[in-house]
Amino acid sequence: MTTQDDRHETPAERADRNLAELLQELRVAGLGIQVLFGFLLAMPFSQGFTKLGHAQRQLYIGCLLLAAVATVLLVGPVAYHRLVFRQRQKERLVRAANLMVISGLVAVGLAISSSVLLVVSFVESGPAVVLIPALLLIMLAGLWFAIPLNRRRAAAASHERAARPK
């Protein structure tokens, strides 16, 4: 058996595990963006939509497009998996799906932030219109990207130090 890490799994077993983990993560992220996308699709048919100003309508279109892009990116790995099923391309699938999901999460974060901006701009005025979505975007960027990437760098540096000859 070829091992690559302390799990003692073959490359095929690792690809299977990675794909299963990724698909589970997609269930969570996909549901959230589908709810937001559905809300945005229904919004123009509500009575209050006519009260939006020109800038708010442009922002709405941006929100809708971001939610659509996020949906496409987060559903992409499922379509990819179906089209290469039993074609011995699982490692390629995992790498491509990883890029789609990371890009999809960026789009989800932007869709959420811009949707909050749209709603806050409709119900409030003044500094809150910019402050609330900006704080949300900072929180998303920190929790979803900055902290994990910082931990990833720290772990890589730690492994590198441990691997150096004494």
Secondary structure, 3 states (H helix, E strand, C coil): CCCCCCCCCCHHHHHHHHHHHHHHHHHHHHHHHHHHHHHHHHHHHCHHHHHCCHHHHHHHHHHHHHHHHHHHHHHHHHHHHHHHCCCCCHHHHHHHHHHHHHHHHHHHHHHHHHHHHHHHHHHCCCCHHHHHHHHHHHHHHHHHHHHHHHHHHHHHHHHHHHHCCC
